[in-house]
């Protein structure tokens, strides 16, 4: 056998011929075997050679020391580790195998990682977007990477890593998982379901509500029964809300909060009944009546026929928009959301007690005196005695003959309950009395047509 000439510092390749726990022996084709102790095999040193190295395995090492007595050759792999590990890294660049490396530095353009005693550069363009956003926290952390480039020119090495394939795969897996979870969740959601979700996004005319893996659309018109100008006046991001699914079409869910709430009319009908007295504000005037807002977004109709018992009452012109008025509820229609209101139901109808009729002679109390005549009270209602009905003779000013508080006797010449009008006449009473007296005189003349002059004088004297 031809033996090589060995010297310290030389690199040799030997075959493992013996393995002990702390030492291995190599045949280096020299007069004696070479040996490598554990602390010269790797860095950090392994715990044992058992299970790590096998007999027959070829190992390269550097001659560290040679002695004659005893004859021994001490070898070390440590000086060759960097190159050997670089070769492993080059192999990883070919296979694309995923390895773990620790972040040593965070630079402006990327991360510097340490793997197999080599520095590896990972540019931010090949790093997950979420990790780039939080790059300052990555120092000292271990990342899974793939070696995409490992080249050497002279003593200069260039090793580049990437996470692109890793995070794209993770992203695809996460996407597929979300699709699966979303599909399963959607299968269990049906129109009419009431579920809880979280406000995930707010836009001018709608909000996105997120459930476990599914989102739905809550339009501004479905947030409340009352008109709202901006959704973020009533909803906030992250707020938990209970919604009803009002429509499911494919993957789309239309949601509603107001569908779970009583309408303003329903709340009103729960709290108020027919014949109840309430207050409301004049909202709108129409030819047939007044729209009154009795609660927020709840309106009823005060029909012109319900303004007053008095058909001459000018109530519509008396009130203006925004005025508060007191009314009575006279009917409710929950299905049509209609409310009928009445003002006259709260007022007394003095004509309900009027029993007099045309031709009746009554006693009346004078309430007003003017050049047009008298206003008098009959059976609790106002009646008129026109100036031309005050006397059977021409008189000057009525106030010269009548005063407030006087009681007069008059005959009813007109009485209309529908128009609340009543007219009386004093003149006709006087004329009737005068006619009666005249007729009596005529009757007396007929009775005395055959009497003597003495009989006539006798009658006249008896009258006196």
C-alpha positions in Angstrom: 0.0 0.0 0.0 1.3 3.4 -0.9 1.0 5.9 1.9 0.5 9.6 1.5 2.7 12.2 3.0 0.7 14.2 5.5 1.4 17.5 7.2 -0.5 19.8 9.5 -3.0 21.9 7.7 -3.6 19.5 5.0 -7.2 18.5 4.1 -7.8 14.8 3.8 -10.8 12.5 3.2 -10.9 9.3 5.1 -13.3 6.4 5.7 -14.8 5.8 9.1 -13.5 2.5 10.5 -14.5 2.8 14.1 -17.2 4.7 16.0 -17.1 5.4 19.7 -19.3 7.7 21.8 -16.8 10.5 21.8 -14.4 9.6 19.0 -14.3 8.3 15.5 -11.4 6.7 13.6 -10.7 7.3 9.9 -8.5 5.5 7.5 -6.6 8.3 5.8 -4.2 5.9 4.0 -1.4 6.7 6.3 0.7 4.7 8.7 -1.7 5.4 11.4 -5.4 6.3 11.6 -6.7 9.7 12.1 -9.3 10.5 14.8 -11.8 13.2 15.4 -13.1 14.0 18.8 -16.7 15.3 19.3 -15.7 18.9 19.9 -13.9 18.9 16.6 -16.8 17.4 14.6 -19.4 20.1 14.6 -20.3 23.4 16.2 -22.0 23.1 18.6 -20.6 19.7 19.4 -23.0 16.8 19.2 -23.8 14.8 22.4 -22.6 11.5 20.9 -21.4 9.9 17.6 -23.8 7.0 18.0 -26.6 7.5 15.4 -24.7 10.3 13.8 -21.8 8.6 12.0 -21.6 5.1 10.5 -18.6 2.9 9.7 -17.8 3.2 6.0 -18.9 6.8 5.8 -16.4 9.2 4.1 -15.6 12.4 5.9 -13.3 15.3 5.0 -11.2 16.9 7.7 -8.1 19.0 8.3 -5.0 17.8 9.9 -4.7 19.7 13.2 -1.8 17.8 14.9 0.6 14.8 14.2 2.7 13.0 16.9 5.1 10.1 16.8 4.9 8.8 20.3 2.2 7.9 20.6 1.7 7.9 16.9 -1.6 9.7 16.2 -3.1 12.1 13.7 -5.7 14.5 15.2 -8.2 15.8 12.7 -10.9 18.5 12.8 -13.9 19.2 10.7 -14.5 22.6 12.1 -12.4 24.5 9.6 -14.3 22.8 6.8 -17.8 23.4 8.2 -18.5 26.7 6.6 -17.7 25.5 3.2 -19.5 22.2 3.8 -22.5 24.0 5.0 -22.4 26.4 2.1 -22.4 23.3 -0.2 -25.5 22.1 1.7 -27.1 25.6 1.2 -26.3 25.3 -2.6 -28.0 22.0 -2.6 -31.1 23.5 -0.9 -31.2 26.2 -3.6 -31.6 23.3 -6.1 -34.2 21.3 -4.2 -36.3 24.2 -2.8 -36.5 22.5 0.6 -38.0 24.6 3.4 -35.6 25.3 6.3 -35.8 27.4 9.4 -33.4 30.3 10.0 -33.1 32.9 12.7 -33.3 36.7 11.9 -30.1 38.4 12.8 -30.6 41.9 11.5 -33.4 44.1 10.2 -32.1 46.4 7.4 -33.7 49.0 5.1 -34.1 46.6 2.2 -34.5 43.2 3.8 -33.6 40.8 6.6 -30.3 39.1 7.4 -30.8 35.6 8.6 -28.3 33.1 10.0 -28.3 29.5 8.8 -25.6 26.8 8.9 -23.1 29.5 10.0 -23.9 31.5 6.8 -25.6 34.8 6.5 -28.6 34.8 4.2 -30.4 37.9 2.8 -34.2 38.0 2.5 -35.4 41.0 0.6 -38.8 42.5 1.7 -40.1 41.9 -1.8 -39.9 38.2 -1.1 -41.4 38.5 2.4 -45.0 38.3 3.5 -46.7 41.7 3.4 -48.0 41.2 7.0 -44.5 40.5 8.2 -43.0 43.5 6.4 -45.5 45.8 8.1 -44.2 44.5 11.5 -40.6 44.0 10.4 -39.0 45.6 13.5 -40.4 42.9 15.7 -38.8 40.1 13.6 -35.3 40.4 15.0 -34.4 37.2 16.9 -37.4 35.2 15.5 -37.1 32.0 13.4 -38.7 32.0 10.0 -39.4 29.3 7.5 -37.5 30.1 4.2 -36.5 28.6 0.9 -33.0 29.2 -0.5 -33.4 30.6 -4.1 -29.8 31.6 -4.8 -26.4 30.4 -3.4 -23.4 31.6 -5.5 -19.7 32.3 -4.7 -17.1 34.4 -6.5 -13.7 34.0 -4.9 -14.3 34.5 -1.2 -17.6 36.4 -1.7 -20.8 34.5 -1.2 -24.3 35.5 -2.2 -27.2 33.7 -0.5 -30.7 34.9 -1.1 -33.8 33.5 0.6 -37.5 33.8 -0.2 -40.8 33.2 1.6 -42.9 33.9 -1.5 -43.7 30.3 -2.3 -44.4 29.7 1.4 -46.7 32.6 2.0 -48.5 32.1 -1.4 -49.1 28.5 -0.5 -50.2 29.5 3.0 -52.4 32.1 1.5 -53.9 29.7 -1.0 -54.5 27.1 1.8 -56.1 29.8 4.0 -58.2 30.9 1.1 -59.4 27.4 0.3 -60.1 26.9 4.0 -62.1 30.1 4.2 -64.1 29.2 1.1 -64.9 25.8 2.6 -65.8 27.3 6.0 -67.8 30.1 4.2 -69.7 27.5 2.2 -70.5 25.4 5.2 -71.7 28.5 7.2 -73.8 29.8 4.3 -75.5 26.4 4.0 -76.8 26.9 7.6 -78.0 30.4 7.1 -81.5 30.9 5.6 -83.9 33.8 4.9 -85.7 34.7 8.1 -82.8 33.7 10.4 -81.8 36.0 13.3 -78.1 36.0 13.9 -75.4 38.1 15.7 -72.6 39.7 13.8 -70.0 42.4 14.1 -69.9 45.7 12.2 -66.8 45.2 9.9 -67.1 48.1 7.5 -69.1 51.3 7.3 -69.9 53.1 4.0 -72.2 56.1 3.3 -75.2 54.0 2.4 -74.5 50.5 3.9 -72.5 48.6 6.5 -70.8 45.2 6.2 -71.7 42.8 9.0 -69.2 39.9 9.6 -70.2 36.6 11.1 -67.8 33.7 11.6 -66.7 33.3 7.9 -69.5 35.1 6.1 -70.4 38.7 5.6 -73.8 40.4 4.8 -74.9 43.8 3.7 -77.0 46.1 6.0 -78.3 49.0 3.9 -79.0 52.3 5.6 -82.7 51.9 4.9 -82.7 48.7 7.0 -81.0 50.2 10.1 -84.0 51.9 11.6 -87.7 52.6 11.1 -86.7 56.3 11.6 -84.8 58.2 8.9 -81.1 58.4 9.5 -78.6 60.5 7.4 -75.4 58.6 8.3 -75.0 55.0 9.4 -72.1 55.9 11.6 -74.5 58.1 13.7 -76.0 54.8 15.0 -73.3 52.1 14.3 -69.6 51.9 15.2 -66.9 49.6 13.9 -66.6 46.4 15.9 -70.1 46.8 17.4 -72.0 43.6 17.9 -75.4 43.7 16.3 -78.4 41.3 16.0 -79.8 41.2 12.5 -82.4 39.4 10.5 -81.6 37.8 7.1 -84.3 39.3 4.8 -82.9 37.9 1.6 -80.4 35.2 0.6 -79.3 35.1 -3.0 -76.3 32.9 -3.9 -73.5 34.1 -1.6 -75.2 37.4 -0.9 -77.0 38.1 2.3 -79.3 41.2 2.8 -79.7 42.0 6.4 -82.0 44.2 8.5 -82.1 45.5 12.1 -85.4 47.3 11.8 -87.1 44.0 10.8 -86.5 43.0 14.5 -88.0 46.2 15.9 -91.5 47.3 16.3 -92.5 50.0 13.9 -93.3 53.5 15.4 -97.0 52.8 14.7 -96.9 49.4 16.5 -95.3 51.1 19.5 -97.9 53.8 19.4 -100.8 51.3 19.1 -99.4 49.4 22.1 -99.4 52.5 24.2 -102.6 54.3 23.1 -106.2 53.4 22.7 -109.3 54.8 21.1 -110.9 57.7 23.0 -107.6 58.6 24.6 -106.6 62.2 24.7 -103.1 63.0 23.2 -101.1 66.0 22.1 -99.6 66.4 18.6 -98.0 68.9 16.4 -99.5 70.3 13.2 -97.4 68.7 10.4 -99.2 69.6 7.2 -102.4 71.3 6.1 -104.5 69.7 3.4 -107.8 70.6 1.7 -109.6 67.9 3.6 -108.0 68.3 7.0 -104.8 68.6 9.0 -102.0 66.0 9.3 -100.8 65.8 13.0 -97.6 64.2 14.2 -98.5 62.5 17.5 -95.1 60.7 17.9 -91.8 60.7 16.0 -92.8 59.4 12.5 -96.3 58.6 13.6 -99.0 60.8 12.0 -102.8 60.9 12.2 -105.5 62.8 10.3 -107.6 65.5 11.9 -110.4 65.6 9.3 -112.0 69.0 8.7 -115.4 67.5 9.9 -113.7 66.8 13.3 -112.3 70.4 13.8 -115.3 71.6 15.8 -119.0 71.2 16.5 -119.4 74.7 15.2 -119.5 74.6 11.4 -118.4 78.3 11.4 -115.2 77.6 13.4 -112.2 78.8 11.4 -109.8 76.4 13.2 -107.6 75.6 10.1 -106.7 79.2 9.7 -106.2 79.6 13.4 -103.3 77.1 13.7 -99.9 77.0 11.9 -97.3 74.3 11.2 -95.6 73.2 14.4 -98.4 74.3 16.8 -99.2 71.8 19.5 -102.8 70.8 19.8 -104.8 68.5 22.0 -106.9 65.8 20.3 -108.8 62.6 20.9 -108.2 59.3 19.1 -111.5 58.3 17.5 -110.2 55.3 15.4 -107.1 53.1 14.8 -106.3 50.9 11.9 -103.1 48.9 12.7 -103.0 47.1 9.4 -103.1 50.3 7.3 -101.3 52.3 10.0 -104.0 54.9 10.1 -105.1 57.1 13.0 -108.2 59.3 13.0 -108.2 62.2 15.3 -110.9 64.6 16.6 -110.8 68.0 18.2 -114.5 68.4 18.6 -114.7 65.2 20.6 -113.0 67.2 23.4 -115.4 70.1 23.0 -118.9 70.6 24.3 -121.7 70.8 21.8 -124.1 73.3 23.2 -126.7 72.6 20.5 -127.2 69.0 21.8 -129.5 70.5 24.5 -131.4 72.9 22.2 -135.1 71.8 22.1 -136.8 75.0 20.8 -138.1 75.2 17.2 -139.3 77.7 14.8 -142.4 79.5 16.0 -141.6 79.1 19.7 -141.8 82.2 21.9 -138.9 82.3 24.3 -137.2 84.4 27.0 -133.7 85.4 25.9 -130.8 87.2 27.8 -129.0 89.9 25.9 -125.2 89.3 25.6 -124.2 91.9 23.0 -125.7 95.1 21.6 -124.6 96.6 18.3 -126.0 98.5 15.4 -126.7 95.2 13.6 -128.9 94.1 16.4 -128.7 91.9 19.5 -126.8 88.7 20.4 -128.9 86.8 22.9 -128.7 83.4 24.6 -131.4 80.8 24.2 -131.1 77.3 25.6 -127.4 77.9 26.1 -126.6 78.9 22.5 -126.1 82.2 20.9 -128.9 83.6 18.7 -129.3 86.7 16.6 -132.1 89.4 16.7 -131.4 91.6 13.6 -132.0 95.3 14.0 -135.1 95.2 11.8 -136.6 92.6 14.1 -136.2 94.7 17.3 -139.4 96.7 17.1 -142.5 97.1 15.0 -141.7 100.8 14.9 -138.6 102.5 13.5 -136.0 103.0 16.3 -132.7 104.8 16.3 -129.7 103.2 18.0 -130.4 99.7 19.6 -128.2 100.6 22.6 -130.7 103.4 23.4 -133.4 100.7 24.0 -131.5 97.6 25.1 -128.6 96.8 27.4 -126.5 93.6 28.2 -128.3 91.6 30.8 -131.8 92.5 29.7 -134.3 89.8 29.3 -136.4 90.0 26.1 -139.3 88.0 24.8 -139.0 87.0 21.1 -140.3 84.4 18.7 -137.9 82.0 16.9 -138.0 82.6 13.2 -135.1 80.3 12.2 -133.3 77.4 14.0 -130.8 75.3 12.1 -128.8 72.7 14.2 -126.5 71.9 11.3 -125.4 75.5 10.7 -125.6 76.5 14.4 -127.8 79.4 13.4 -130.8 80.8 15.2 -132.7 84.0 14.6 -135.4 85.6 16.7 -137.8 88.5 16.3 -139.3 90.9 18.9 -141.1 92.8 16.2 -143.3 89.8 15.3 -144.3 89.4 18.9 -145.3 93.1 19.1 -147.1 92.8 15.7 -148.9 89.7 16.9 -150.0 91.4 20.1 -151.2 94.5 18.1 -153.0 92.3 15.7 -154.7 90.4 18.5 -155.8 93.6 20.1 -157.2 94.9 16.7 -159.0 91.6 16.0 -160.6 91.8 19.5 -161.8 95.3 18.7 -163.3 94.1 15.4 -165.0 91.3 17.3 -166.4 93.7 19.8 -167.8 95.9 17.0 -169.6 92.9 15.5 -171.1 92.0 18.9 -172.4 95.6 19.4 -174.0 96.2 15.9 -177.6 96.0 17.3 -176.9 97.6 20.7 -178.2 100.9 21.8 -176.0 103.9 22.5 -176.5 103.4 26.2 -175.3 99.7 26.0 -172.1 100.8 24.3 -171.3 103.4 26.9 -172.0 100.9 29.6 -169.5 98.4 28.1 -166.8 101.0 27.8 -167.4 102.2 31.4 -167.1 98.6 32.6 -163.7 98.2 30.8 -162.4 101.2 32.7 
